[in-house]
Amino acid sequence: MKKSLNLAIVGCGRVAFHHAEMLKGVEGIKLAASCDLIEEKAKSHAEKAGSRAYTNYREMLKKEDIDIVTLATPTGAHYEHVKDILNQRPVHILLEKPMVLRIAHGLELKALAQKKGIRIFPVYQNRFNKAVQRVKSALVSGELGDVVLGTVRVRWCRPQRYYNLAPWRGTFSMDGGAHVNQGIHYIDILRYLAGELEEVNSTFAQLGAKLEAEDTGVSIVKFRNGGLGQIEITMAARPDDFEASVSIVGSKGLAVLGGICTNKLETFSPNPSDQAVYSEEVPMAYGVSHRRVYEMLIRSILEGQPAPVEFDDGLNTIKLLHALYRSNEERRWVRLDEQAESKRLGERNDDLLAQYLL
């Protein structure tokens, strides 16, 4: 049995550099290769990470002894990239958010992974922030009581120049809007803490920039456990990012998660002294919990322990996103058990997709 894993990162954008930083000091894994279609980006990442640079992951998989690939390419290409990589070589996949843009694609990748005898690990690193874990434990133990109200509020600034940085940004086929790109971590945290949702009613708009998808949306939600909630997300705040929070009103108390990535426990009424104990300072919005994801992933692969986030659990957040989009498209309440897909989120655009495939 192997005692260490060799890792390759495919897609050397901003988050890939964060992954390399978070891997420092983690035992049981080595970053062996960095790959990007743009040679300059691959070389820059490899130089900083101490890995070897490639512009073709097929060549990389032939030359390198890779056990796991962290895939950090544009979301709309994840489905094609994972399929192609697994058909080249059966390696485990750590899949950056959002996992995929179509529910059907997620189910197909799950079946392919099972056939190949490997695992796909979704990245929802903020679940493992100390503040989030404290609130989770309080809900599991009953310390906060039953969920009465769960709320997401994201008020960020993404001006037109942000969407103009790359052709995939803000498109239905490759990115989605504010809920999929920026809001997904907070929506996932709401699910993780308050439980599965039963029904949603959403209204989306473009209010701060010109893009295909939404930059603003408000949703009323009902949880299976009987609680209610609201998801409010905008990228049209000006001139700066102001707030990103998740709050849980329980029958026995209130918990509010804030900071730039739910890294601070801003209110915890059962024990206010825990607010300082379970809050962390983080250098950027990615936080520091990718390191915890990798530590758990290593134990999962090498020792058979549970995954940081199981595939079906991660895919349930994608199903929730589709329910939110369908509600906006169809102007009605949408039940989660309908399991149907949005008409537009993840729609295929071959001309755009071709820019990101080998």
Helices and strands as residue ranges (DSSP letters): E 5-10, H 14-23, E 29-35, H 39-49, E 52-54, H 57-63, E 68-71, G 75-77, H 78-88, E 92-95, H 103-116, E 120-122, G 125-128, H 130-141, E 147-155, H 160-163, H 184-194, E 197-205, E 216-223, E 228-234, E 243-250, E 253-258, E 264-268, H 274-277, H 290-303, H 311-330, E 334-335, G 336-338, H 350-353, G 354-356
